[in-house]
Amino acid sequence: MRFVKGHGTQNDFVILPDHEGDLDPSPSLVAALCDRRAGIGADGVLRVVRTKAAGEPALGDAEWFMDYRNADGGVAEMCGNGVRVFARYLVDAGLAAPGEWDIATRAGLKRVTLGASGDVSVDMGPPEVLGDGSAVVAGRAYDGLRVSMGNPHLACLVTDRPVTALDLTGAPRFDREVFPDGVNVELYQALGERHVGMRVYERGSGETRSCGTGAVATAVAAASLSAAEDGPLMGEWTVDVLGGRLTVTLDERTSHLRGPAVLVAEGEIRPGWPGARA
Ligand SMILES: N[C@@H](CCC[C@H](N)C(=O)O)C(=O)O
């Protein structure tokens, strides 16, 4: 089994080329690959499969499907950093040309824009604002906004300490009736005009050093708070995460995410590796 390792602002992935859909990415195989001690180590797996071979209904008209899995082996609808790394992989492998084209995801077609090297940008679609919510982190409650980016988010404002001082060793608590499928929890603070710092505890992966869908949800939450005071605050937002910097652009129609997407290594999983039989 071939693999490539990549990351977007240190949100890292094992990329599995599986053009004709021959692999069975069972939850235990995915979890074994993502294991940082006994496996390769990653926040998730990106399986690269031709859309027509993916066996998923109604993925739309794109040549490639991003089959995204969280580190615990669970399926998620969308991954904003993942789709940018996926696009970089396709260009690097000669499977797509630099330019602008769609990638199929479980959350619909996502249009990526990239050159032969450098940042990758993706049209993330219109964020869906679902209303207020709250999460408890290390015994303290934080209010936030529920936002769907195809996957569920709760972006909470932190004002009592820098987000870097939050204790995220344990999972945030949230209302299971509001989020029956779980939720990605973002904690953010204002750092300047249209500039926020964010940490994230991801559904299925724990704390990660970045989350693209979470960065967009956070910009939406911060913009909606600012809008209450200053009127609609569309435009470009800077989201600093533990692994670097992402740029989110909000307009009346959609949202865009831009940032680095880096391929690190490639190799072969040894046939005798116990995880491959998982
Ligand atoms: N890190 C990703 C989001 C991955 C999926 C998420 N953990 C979920 O379960 O919804 C991103 O960059 O968006």
The ligand as an SDF file (V2000), in Angstrom:
LIG
                    3D

 13 12  0  0  0  0  0  0  0  0999 V2000
   -9.5210   19.1910   10.0090 N   0  0  0  0  0  0  0  0  0  0  0  0
  -10.5820   19.2830    9.0860 C   0  0  0  0  0  0  0  0  0  0  0  0
  -11.9290   18.7930    9.5890 C   0  0  0  0  0  0  0  0  0  0  0  0
  -11.9400   17.2670    9.6760 C   0  0  0  0  0  0  0  0  0  0  0  0
  -13.2950   16.6660    9.9850 C   0  0  0  0  0  0  0  0  0  0  0  0
  -13.7690   16.9100   11.3790 C   0  0  0  0  0  0  0  0  0  0  0  0
  -12.9170   16.3390   12.3880 N   0  0  0  0  0  0  0  0  0  0  0  0
  -15.2000   16.3540   11.5290 C   0  0  0  0  0  0  0  0  0  0  0  0
  -15.3850   15.2680   12.0820 O   0  0  0  0  0  0  0  0  0  0  0  0
  -16.1290   17.0090   11.0660 O   0  0  0  0  0  0  0  0  0  0  0  0
  -10.6400   20.6170    8.3820 C   0  0  0  0  0  0  0  0  0  0  0  0
   -9.5500   21.1390    8.0720 O   0  0  0  0  0  0  0  0  0  0  0  0
  -11.7180   21.1070    8.0600 O   0  0  0  0  0  0  0  0  0  0  0  0
  1  2  1  0
  2  3  1  0
  2 11  1  0
  3  4  1  0
  4  5  1  0
  5  6  1  0
  6  7  1  0
  6  8  1  0
  8  9  2  0
  8 10  1  0
 11 12  2  0
 11 13  1  0
M  END
$$$$
